[in-house]
């Protein structure tokens, strides 16, 4: 049986001068926002949370963790890594990149963008899909 993980959120662990991030697909259509620990869809309905290294769904059940560059599922098994702008799967094969406001696939084709929508201190987060 093929296992798939529907949505995993990766934290880039960088504090920058922003209060919210807008996530856009490759054609720059807005697909979501991250603001004050809330993950929202394009119409700003909350679909999840990120708080104290925990990744939570909309009802605040913990579905994963982020710790020391490792992305873990709810039972703390490592399912991926983020390191030096590279997004890697559990066996450390590079599956994507995050660089200068762009999300890229493994061959560095741009698949999405993120940008600020207001100016205050906040942590930068990014959506990334594992299939």
C-alpha positions, 0 to 999 in steps of 0.5 A: 500500500502506498503511504502518503502524507497529505500536508506537512508544514515546514518551518524555516526558523527565521525571524524576519520583519513580517506579520503575515505571509501570503502563499501563492501557486506558480501563477501567483494566485493566493492559496493561503496565509500564515499569520500569528501561528494560524495557517489559513486557506485563500479565503482566510479560514483557519485550517491549522496552527503552528505553536511551540514546535507543534503542527496542529490541524484545525481542531488543534490536534497535534499532527506533527512536530518541527525540531532542529531542522527535522519534520516529524509526524505525530509519533515523532518519526522523522519524515523530512528535513530542511537544511540550507534552503533544501527540503529533503525527504526522510532519506535526505534526498532533495525534493525541493528548495526554498530561496528568495521567496520562491518554492522550487521542486527538485529541478529548481522549477518555481512551483510557488511564492511567498511574500509579506502582507504586513510589517511586524516581527514574525517567524516565516513558515512555508507549506510543502507537500509530501506525496 
